[in-house]
Each structure stands twice: as C-alpha cells, then as structure tokens.
Amino acid sequence: MSNNAFSSALSNEQKSELPNPFELQDYEIVHKVYLTHFNDDESYDKTILIELVSNIISASSQISATNSNSVLNTQVFSKPDFPDLKRISCQMITTRGTPECVHLTTMWILQRLKGFSWDAKALITLAAFCLEYGEYWHLYRLQSSETTIGNSLKQLNQVVSRTVSYDITDLATFLLEVLRDIIKWSALSALDYNLDEVPSLSEALHEIPLVVYWTLATIVASTGNLVGISEHTLSVYKKKLTEVSKSLKDHLENSQVEIDGMNASGGILAKYDKIKDVVGFLRLVTEEGKGSDQIPSIFIDKSKVKSGIEVFKNNYVLLFISSLDSIGDEISLLNSIYKRLQDNQEPKINDFKKEDFKKEDFKILWIPIVDIWDEKSKEQFRKYKESIKWHVLEYFSELPGKIIIKERLNYSGDPIVSVIDPQGQVMNENAMHIIFEWGFDAFPFRKTDGADIRKRWKWFWNLMRKVDYDIEEKNNKDRYIFIYGGDDTKWIQNFTKAIGSIKKKQNIGDIDFTIEYYQIGKEDPAKIPYFWMGIDGRKQNKACQGKIDCEIQNAVKMLLCLRRDPSGWVLLSKGQHVTLTGHGEPMYQTVADFDKWKNNVADKESFDVAFKEYYHIKLKEISSRVSCAYNSSNVLATISCPNPSCGRVMEVSSVNYMCCHRDDPKSCCN
C-alpha cells in the first residue's frame, strides 16, 4: 500500500487519538521529548552546518540581492550525510496538514536524532528544511540567460507559479535566531561552570527540551506550507515558539550576568589566598572594596565595639551566617553555646589531638545576609539583635565580600556556622549540623569532632527539596522513606498499597521504625521530567575527583539506569542516608512478602538491613527480567550486564528493528 493510500485508510477515530501539541501542557511535552533523548555522542559537522544554514536563510531574506558576492564555503561536509538529511526533509514534506501530524513527525525526528545533542537536533532539522527552502530561492533567482538545466529545473519545480509567503521567510529568520540561542546555551554548558555560581544556566536546561520541540514542530509546519501540501497557520507556531524561547533567552542573559559577576569577584578571591589572620579574613568579607558610605559596625549585647573587627584578633570565630528567615532555633542554640563558652566553672578542655583549645579564645559573630535591606528587614534584624548576647555585624548594604561567603564557606541560603582560626583559615565550613547534633560536646567544632557526614546523596536531597519542599518533614533522620516512580500505573498501585500495609506494622518486638513513602509526580506530574533532568544534570564526562565524587557519579548512573525499568524504580533511605536503590518488580515483591522476613528485622536490629537481604534474594530470582537499556552507536559493542548482581559481558543474540513511525497504524505520512 502506498503512503498516500495507507494514510487515507486511517479512520477519523485513529486520527483523533493523536495529541494536538497546542492542547498539551508544557510538562507533558517535556516528558515526551526527554524520553527520546539519550547519549550526546553522535558527531556532526557543527561549524560547517551552521554556516551553510545561515547563508541560505540570510540570503533568502534579501530577495533583491540576486547576485550574492559571499565566499563559497569549500569545506567538506559529511555528517550527517545527505541521505539522512533527505529522509528528514521528505518526512516533513509528506506530513499531513494538521497539528496532530506535525506532532507525530516531530517526535519521529527526535527519535531519529536521539543520539545527538539538543543543539544538534535543532540544527540538523533546520538544515533538512533548507534543502527544499534553499533550492526554491536558488531557482527563483536564476535569470533567463542561465543554463538550460537551471531553467529546466526552475520550470520543473514550478517556481514561477509558486509563492513563498512572507510568514515563511520571516519564520525562517526567527528560527535561525532561536537556533543561535540554543547553540549559545550549549557553548556555555560546555564550559563546565559551577551551577551554584551560574544557577540560571541550570534553569536554561529546563527550557531546552521544550524550545527544541517547538523549533522542530515549527520547521515541520513551515515545510508543509513551503511545498504547498498544507496550510498551517504559522503565526500560532511562531507565537508558541516565541513564548518558550523568550524564557530561554532570559535565562541566558541572566547566566551572562552571573558569569560576569563571578569574574568580577575574582579579585577578592585572589586576595583571599593572601589572608594572614582572622582580622584580615573578616575585613575582606565586610570592608574590602565597599561601595557604600556606611561603615560596618560590631555590636555585643547592644553595645557598639569601638575597636570594630580588631576585637577578634588572635581568636577563633564561630561565624554565624544566615538570612532573616526563621532563625530563632539557631539563635537559641548559639546562645547556649555562648553561655558555655563564658562559664568559668566548666571543666577544662584537655588535649584534642595534641592541640590546646581554650574556651576563652572563641567568639561568636553573626553576619546577616539580606538581598534588600528595607524597613521591614531592618526591624526584623533589630528584634533578633535584642535577643543576642554575642557579637553582631550591622551593615545595611550588600556585603563587599559576599563572594567569599558563597565560594569559600559554601553558603547557599541556609544558616551555617563556619569556624575560622586565628590565622584566618577555615577549620570547618559549616559546623551547624555538628552543633545541632552534639551541642557543646562538639567543641572546638571541627569536622572531625562530630560524626562523619555522608555526602554521597547530598545532591539528591537538594534536588528532592526542589521537587517538593515538604520532603523534609517526611525525611526525618529517624524515619525510613521509600521514594519511587515509574510509568507502569499497575505497578505503582500495587507498590503503594503494599508499602501502605507495612506502614501499619511499624514495630517488631523491641524494634520500632517509622515508614514514610513518596511517589514522584503523584501530586504534580510536571515534576517528573524536571526530577530526571536534575539527575541527568549531575552526569559528568570527566573522571571523578575523589571517593565521594565517584560515589555520586555511580549513584547518578544507577538512577538513570533504573529509569529504564519498565515496571518502576525505588529508593530506600533512612533519613538522608540512602541505603538501597532497586528495580521495581523485586522491590515490590520484597514489600509484598514483608510477613515472610519481618522477623529478620529484630535479628538484624535494623529494618533496612533485613529489607536489603530479602531484596537481593528476590532480585536473583527474577534477574532475567531485570534490565536497563544501554545506548551505543554500535549494536555489536561490548556491553556489560546492567543487572547489579551480574555485571558480566553480554552476547548479542539478535537485533530487531521496527520503525516507530512508518509501522505505526496512526502514521500521518501521505
């Protein structure tokens, strides 16, 4: 059956089942698009392709300039090859004239270009459009005196009777502008900036799949109108693309501002390396290069300290850094620490690793970080100041050395207590958690004076807080929490019901435990693609630096692998200590069989240890059904089994291909 006959055979009911992209929510499109994106490892001739596409579109916008004097690009262009570009071009040409069919072709293109980077998807598709678009304008400009073959092609393409409307040429120019923004994002991302320093670059990543989708959809619609087989209202496509690309452009502009600010702060950071004592450290933070007439003042117990920063000379300083938001608990805690430091009746602090720390050598200083010092902020600051007996910095402008606090003390908005020694060196970037857990027993508040902090999953919990601010309430250090998700609704229902049953049985013998569970995207499906993009954003193409970094990279790879599980995935954590990540089916069976292994909880004195042991039993039993899709440009490549209990090299027994577009009964091809 021909394409035309095949498409005509589609029932109205089948066509109506295809989604109209203009009726989809942005997060729904992002989710669909992101599932087509795999490794960015396919190579292509980026520089040459950009120049060729730019030449064609730029020339088409200057119809009167029929004799262009531009220099011909003589570089060899080979990737992607002509057949690949032509397939995409033909697919767009043969797409029927409805938004639903535009969507299906767009997804077909994304699937075909799944191994390419985001900017490559947009560039290659625009290049495929230029095959037809550029040929029309080239033939259009041919003079009657040109070669016989040129005039014959001009007549064969009916160029004289065809008209390319202004909205197509205008849209082509706009598409080139959007493409350059996408490429700019790609170039900035490749520079490997710290996303904590350039957060807008991370925000731009969230817009990229949506911008790429609407770029491709607009190209598909424009191609149909160009050859005259469709009559799409291109203004609605341009309007939508304008909306999503504006958000990307705003993030890129903010990224540049953040990068410029980071570079401007380089001078202060350079001086940081030359600090000789604690006074120099504090002066760099509070006084260096200040652009305000205000003079930073130091107060203690409502009285202004005449000597200012010099009062901390030869002292250790507990530097309390915070905003003005809900810091009552922190102030109360530090008040108790201050009283213990002042209490002469306290037992003498003896040798700590052959170092002698005296309580009287320690002082506490609060440095508030406020973006805008309005009257409300000042009043709130004064109320806190009234309740503080220790030192307070008063300075109602932006701190000159705020970059030091962010860069060297890793301040990101949450209250911290940094410990600075008399030489101006940082003993501990943040002793807050140690103080909360151990109180004054953690004196002198070095990292080694408290329990070792598990850092492996810190990035994950930061991401979870962005997904759901309330996760902290469920993520108590004494509670177990199951975090899970997947595309199989039946598995989700079964697992939720099974874990709810365990929640009702939270004590076995003398062992008590509290179970919480959280399904990603249950309340807001829009969080699902952004959750996975947040994890994907942690991928690194370079060798890991140190043990913790290697563990983070392995954890990221495991989660991305679990995402491919057709049933679902589960993460088990005790507080912020992630103890297990697992595949959907063995996880469900472990939960469902709770009565079979619950007595092991008392034997192991731990719910998670007993859970893990039984999970690995179930995993081995059904290991043949557990797999993750690894992507390679070579289907015969050596690939290790992704099953965590195996890891052996796999053999290729067969390779089957099915076209996700042509073999689809709902195809929109003519």
Solvent accessible surface area in square Angstrom, and as a share of the most:
residue,aa,sasa,rsa
1,M,170,0.76
2,S,68,0.44
3,N,66,0.34
4,N,91,0.47
5,A,46,0.36
6,F,66,0.28
7,S,0,0.00
8,S,74,0.48
9,A,69,0.54
10,L,14,0.07
11,S,51,0.33
12,N,129,0.66
13,E,123,0.55
14,Q,58,0.26
15,K,57,0.24
16,S,84,0.54
17,E,95,0.43
18,L,15,0.07
19,P,41,0.26
20,N,30,0.15
21,P,1,0.01
22,F,73,0.30
23,E,136,0.61
24,L,36,0.18
25,Q,110,0.49
26,D,56,0.29
27,Y,56,0.21
28,E,57,0.25
29,I,1,0.01
30,V,0,0.00
31,H,49,0.22
32,K,74,0.32
33,V,0,0.00
34,Y,11,0.04
35,L,73,0.36
36,T,11,0.07
37,H,15,0.07
38,F,36,0.15
39,N,56,0.29
40,D,85,0.44
41,D,88,0.46
42,E,64,0.29
43,S,69,0.45
44,Y,36,0.14
45,D,35,0.18
46,K,63,0.27
47,T,105,0.61
48,I,20,0.10
49,L,4,0.02
50,I,43,0.22
51,E,68,0.30
52,L,56,0.28
53,V,3,0.02
54,S,17,0.11
55,N,63,0.33
56,I,59,0.30
57,I,1,0.01
58,S,49,0.32
59,A,35,0.27
60,S,3,0.02
61,S,61,0.39
62,Q,108,0.48
63,I,74,0.38
64,S,108,0.70
65,A,45,0.35
66,T,55,0.32
67,N,126,0.65
68,S,70,0.45
69,N,151,0.77
70,S,85,0.55
71,V,134,0.77
72,L,145,0.72
73,N,27,0.14
74,T,116,0.68
75,Q,105,0.47
76,V,126,0.73
77,F,63,0.26
78,S,60,0.38
79,K,104,0.44
80,P,13,0.08
81,D,68,0.35
82,F,124,0.52
83,P,64,0.40
84,D,47,0.24
85,L,8,0.04
86,K,71,0.30
87,R,118,0.43
88,I,1,0.00
89,S,1,0.01
90,C,51,0.31
91,Q,2,0.01
92,M,0,0.00
93,I,40,0.20
94,T,37,0.21
95,T,4,0.02
96,R,74,0.27
97,G,39,0.37
98,T,53,0.31
99,P,39,0.25
100,E,41,0.18
101,C,6,0.04
102,V,0,0.00
103,H,8,0.03
104,L,27,0.14
105,T,1,0.00
106,T,0,0.00
107,M,32,0.14
108,W,23,0.08
109,I,0,0.00
110,L,0,0.00
111,Q,57,0.25
112,R,100,0.36
113,L,7,0.04
114,K,79,0.33
115,G,13,0.12
116,F,23,0.10
117,S,27,0.18
118,W,13,0.04
119,D,4,0.02
120,A,0,0.00
121,K,0,0.00
122,A,1,0.01
123,L,0,0.00
124,I,1,0.00
125,T,0,0.00
126,L,1,0.00
127,A,7,0.05
128,A,0,0.00
129,F,1,0.00
130,C,4,0.03
131,L,52,0.26
132,E,24,0.11
133,Y,0,0.00
134,G,14,0.13
135,E,73,0.33
136,Y,7,0.03
137,W,15,0.05
138,H,119,0.53
139,L,5,0.03
140,Y,95,0.36
141,R,35,0.13
142,L,26,0.13
143,Q,91,0.41
144,S,106,0.68
145,S,103,0.66
146,E,76,0.34
147,T,84,0.49
148,T,115,0.67
149,I,124,0.63
150,G,8,0.08
151,N,34,0.18
152,S,56,0.36
153,L,72,0.36
154,K,33,0.14
155,Q,132,0.59
156,L,142,0.70
157,N,39,0.20
158,Q,117,0.52
159,V,3,0.01
160,V,127,0.73
161,S,90,0.58
162,R,58,0.21
163,T,121,0.70
164,V,17,0.10
165,S,50,0.32
166,Y,169,0.64
167,D,62,0.32
168,I,6,0.03
169,T,15,0.09
170,D,40,0.21
171,L,2,0.01
172,A,1,0.01
173,T,49,0.29
174,F,34,0.14
175,L,1,0.00
176,L,6,0.03
177,E,88,0.39
178,V,3,0.02
179,L,2,0.01
180,R,119,0.43
181,D,18,0.09
182,I,0,0.00
183,I,27,0.14
184,K,83,0.35
185,W,23,0.08
186,S,22,0.14
187,A,54,0.42
188,L,17,0.08
189,S,46,0.30
190,A,83,0.65
191,L,109,0.54
192,D,94,0.49
193,Y,54,0.20
194,N,80,0.41
195,L,77,0.38
196,D,116,0.60
197,E,40,0.18
198,V,0,0.00
199,P,64,0.40
200,S,10,0.07
201,L,6,0.03
202,S,30,0.19
203,E,80,0.36
204,A,0,0.00
205,L,39,0.19
206,H,47,0.21
207,E,36,0.16
208,I,0,0.00
209,P,0,0.00
210,L,9,0.05
211,V,0,0.00
212,V,0,0.00
213,Y,0,0.00
214,W,0,0.00
215,T,1,0.01
216,L,0,0.00
217,A,0,0.00
218,T,0,0.00
219,I,0,0.00
220,V,2,0.01
221,A,0,0.00
222,S,1,0.01
223,T,1,0.00
224,G,2,0.02
225,N,30,0.16
226,L,9,0.04
227,V,38,0.22
228,G,61,0.58
229,I,76,0.39
230,S,10,0.06
231,E,168,0.76
232,H,20,0.09
233,T,84,0.49
234,L,4,0.02
235,S,73,0.47
236,V,65,0.37
237,Y,2,0.01
238,K,63,0.27
239,K,137,0.58
240,K,45,0.19
241,L,0,0.00
242,T,57,0.33
243,E,90,0.40
244,V,9,0.05
245,S,7,0.05
246,K,121,0.51
247,S,36,0.23
248,L,0,0.00
249,K,87,0.37
250,D,54,0.28
251,H,36,0.16
252,L,3,0.02
253,E,95,0.42
254,N,71,0.37
255,S,0,0.00
256,Q,67,0.30
257,V,104,0.59
258,E,46,0.21
259,I,6,0.03
260,D,76,0.39
261,G,36,0.35
262,M,36,0.16
263,N,97,0.50
264,A,86,0.67
265,S,22,0.14
266,G,32,0.31
267,G,44,0.42
268,I,34,0.17
269,L,28,0.14
270,A,56,0.43
271,K,100,0.42
272,Y,37,0.14
273,D,109,0.56
274,K,160,0.68
275,I,24,0.12
276,K,181,0.76
277,D,52,0.27
278,V,0,0.00
279,V,7,0.04
280,G,26,0.25
281,F,0,0.00
282,L,0,0.00
283,R,92,0.33
284,L,11,0.06
285,V,0,0.00
286,T,0,0.00
287,E,45,0.20
288,E,54,0.24
289,G,74,0.71
290,K,72,0.30
291,G,89,0.86
292,S,34,0.22
293,D,150,0.78
294,Q,74,0.33
295,I,133,0.68
296,P,15,0.09
297,S,17,0.11
298,I,2,0.01
299,F,33,0.14
300,I,49,0.25
301,D,70,0.36
302,K,119,0.50
303,S,67,0.43
304,K,127,0.54
305,V,22,0.12
306,K,206,0.87
307,S,63,0.41
308,G,19,0.19
309,I,8,0.04
310,E,76,0.34
311,V,41,0.24
312,F,0,0.00
313,K,114,0.48
314,N,109,0.56
315,N,17,0.09
316,Y,38,0.14
317,V,0,0.00
318,L,0,0.00
319,L,0,0.00
320,F,0,0.00
321,I,0,0.00
322,S,0,0.00
323,S,27,0.17
324,L,10,0.05
325,D,103,0.53
326,S,104,0.67
327,I,0,0.00
328,G,38,0.36
329,D,105,0.54
330,E,25,0.11
331,I,6,0.03
332,S,70,0.45
333,L,34,0.17
334,L,0,0.00
335,N,31,0.16
336,S,51,0.33
337,I,3,0.02
338,Y,44,0.17
339,K,138,0.58
340,R,91,0.33
341,L,9,0.04
342,Q,97,0.43
343,D,57,0.29
344,N,140,0.72
345,Q,162,0.72
346,E,36,0.16
347,P,103,0.65
348,K,157,0.67
349,I,34,0.17
350,N,106,0.55
351,D,97,0.50
352,F,56,0.23
353,K,142,0.60
354,K,188,0.80
355,E,83,0.37
356,D,92,0.48
357,F,8,0.03
358,K,98,0.41
359,K,21,0.09
360,E,122,0.55
361,D,44,0.23
362,F,4,0.02
363,K,55,0.23
364,I,1,0.01
365,L,0,0.00
366,W,0,0.00
367,I,0,0.00
368,P,9,0.06
369,I,17,0.08
370,V,23,0.13
371,D,123,0.64
372,I,129,0.66
373,W,32,0.11
374,D,69,0.36
375,E,127,0.57
376,K,163,0.69
377,S,17,0.11
378,K,43,0.18
379,E,84,0.38
380,Q,62,0.28
381,F,1,0.00
382,R,103,0.37
383,K,134,0.57
384,Y,39,0.15
385,K,30,0.13
386,E,105,0.47
387,S,59,0.38
388,I,3,0.02
389,K,102,0.43
390,W,0,0.00
391,H,10,0.05
392,V,3,0.02
393,L,2,0.01
394,E,41,0.18
395,Y,11,0.04
396,F,33,0.14
397,S,28,0.18
398,E,123,0.55
399,L,14,0.07
400,P,25,0.16
401,G,0,0.00
402,K,43,0.18
403,I,25,0.13
404,I,0,0.00
405,I,0,0.00
406,K,90,0.38
407,E,40,0.18
408,R,78,0.28
409,L,1,0.01
410,N,100,0.51
411,Y,16,0.06
412,S,106,0.68
413,G,34,0.33
414,D,94,0.49
415,P,32,0.20
416,I,9,0.05
417,V,0,0.00
418,S,0,0.00
419,V,0,0.00
420,I,0,0.00
421,D,21,0.11
422,P,24,0.15
423,Q,105,0.47
424,G,2,0.02
425,Q,98,0.43
426,V,40,0.23
427,M,43,0.19
428,N,2,0.01
429,E,48,0.21
430,N,46,0.24
431,A,0,0.00
432,M,15,0.06
433,H,68,0.30
434,I,3,0.02
435,I,1,0.00
436,F,104,0.43
437,E,93,0.42
438,W,117,0.41
439,G,19,0.18
440,F,14,0.06
441,D,120,0.62
442,A,0,0.00
443,F,4,0.02
444,P,0,0.00
445,F,0,0.00
446,R,30,0.11
447,K,103,0.44
448,T,94,0.55
449,D,34,0.17
450,G,18,0.17
451,A,47,0.37
452,D,135,0.70
453,I,78,0.40
454,R,157,0.57
455,K,98,0.41
456,R,82,0.30
457,W,14,0.05
458,K,128,0.54
459,W,16,0.06
460,F,0,0.00
461,W,3,0.01
462,N,55,0.28
463,L,21,0.10
464,M,0,0.00
465,R,69,0.25
466,K,146,0.62
467,V,13,0.08
468,D,35,0.18
469,Y,186,0.71
470,D,84,0.44
471,I,2,0.01
472,E,73,0.33
473,E,125,0.56
474,K,68,0.29
475,N,9,0.04
476,N,66,0.34
477,K,139,0.59
478,D,97,0.50
479,R,79,0.29
480,Y,11,0.04
481,I,0,0.00
482,F,0,0.00
483,I,0,0.00
484,Y,2,0.01
485,G,4,0.04
486,G,35,0.34
487,D,107,0.55
488,D,52,0.27
489,T,99,0.58
490,K,127,0.54
491,W,11,0.04
492,I,17,0.09
493,Q,114,0.50
494,N,49,0.25
495,F,0,0.00
496,T,32,0.19
497,K,163,0.69
498,A,14,0.11
499,I,0,0.00
500,G,15,0.15
501,S,50,0.32
502,I,3,0.01
503,K,63,0.27
504,K,175,0.74
505,K,77,0.33
506,Q,52,0.23
507,N,96,0.49
508,I,24,0.12
509,G,67,0.64
510,D,142,0.73
511,I,40,0.20
512,D,111,0.58
513,F,12,0.05
514,T,48,0.28
515,I,0,0.00
516,E,27,0.12
517,Y,61,0.23
518,Y,28,0.11
519,Q,39,0.17
520,I,7,0.03
521,G,9,0.09
522,K,125,0.53
523,E,153,0.69
524,D,61,0.31
525,P,62,0.39
526,A,21,0.16
527,K,71,0.30
528,I,46,0.23
529,P,1,0.01
530,Y,63,0.24
531,F,0,0.00
532,W,15,0.05
533,M,2,0.01
534,G,20,0.19
535,I,0,0.00
536,D,34,0.18
537,G,35,0.34
538,R,93,0.34
539,K,93,0.39
540,Q,60,0.27
541,N,168,0.86
542,K,109,0.46
543,A,80,0.62
544,C,44,0.26
545,Q,128,0.57
546,G,51,0.49
547,K,155,0.65
548,I,67,0.34
549,D,26,0.13
550,C,41,0.25
551,E,47,0.21
552,I,18,0.09
553,Q,18,0.08
554,N,86,0.44
555,A,1,0.01
556,V,1,0.01
557,K,125,0.53
558,M,56,0.25
559,L,0,0.00
560,L,25,0.13
561,C,16,0.10
562,L,0,0.00
563,R,35,0.13
564,R,61,0.22
565,D,15,0.08
566,P,101,0.64
567,S,23,0.15
568,G,1,0.01
569,W,7,0.02
570,V,0,0.00
571,L,0,0.00
572,L,0,0.00
573,S,0,0.00
574,K,81,0.34
575,G,1,0.01
576,Q,82,0.36
577,H,69,0.31
578,V,9,0.05
579,T,20,0.12
580,L,16,0.08
581,T,27,0.16
582,G,1,0.01
583,H,2,0.01
584,G,0,0.00
585,E,38,0.17
586,P,0,0.00
587,M,0,0.00
588,Y,56,0.21
589,Q,41,0.18
590,T,0,0.00
591,V,2,0.01
592,A,54,0.41
593,D,27,0.14
594,F,7,0.03
595,D,85,0.44
596,K,152,0.64
597,W,3,0.01
598,K,66,0.28
599,N,104,0.53
600,N,55,0.28
601,V,0,0.00
602,A,41,0.32
603,D,109,0.56
604,K,84,0.36
605,E,132,0.59
606,S,21,0.14
607,F,2,0.01
608,D,14,0.07
609,V,57,0.33
610,A,1,0.01
611,F,0,0.00
612,K,59,0.25
613,E,77,0.35
614,Y,33,0.12
615,Y,3,0.01
616,H,79,0.35
617,I,93,0.47
618,K,24,0.10
619,L,1,0.01
620,K,142,0.60
621,E,110,0.49
622,I,17,0.09
623,S,40,0.26
624,S,109,0.70
625,R,148,0.54
626,V,11,0.06
627,S,64,0.41
628,C,12,0.07
629,A,61,0.48
630,Y,124,0.47
631,N,52,0.27
632,S,51,0.33
633,S,94,0.61
634,N,81,0.42
635,V,76,0.43
636,L,124,0.62
637,A,29,0.22
638,T,113,0.66
639,I,44,0.22
640,S,57,0.37
641,C,26,0.15
642,P,17,0.11
643,N,5,0.02
644,P,70,0.44
645,S,57,0.37
646,C,51,0.30
647,G,42,0.41
648,R,181,0.66
649,V,97,0.56
650,M,86,0.39
651,E,167,0.75
652,V,72,0.41
653,S,115,0.74
654,S,77,0.50
655,V,65,0.37
656,N,138,0.71
657,Y,171,0.65
658,M,166,0.74
659,C,47,0.28
660,C,78,0.47
661,H,2,0.01
662,R,95,0.35
663,D,86,0.45
664,D,38,0.20
665,P,79,0.50
666,K,59,0.25
667,S,1,0.01
668,C,1,0.00
669,C,4,0.02
670,N,45,0.23
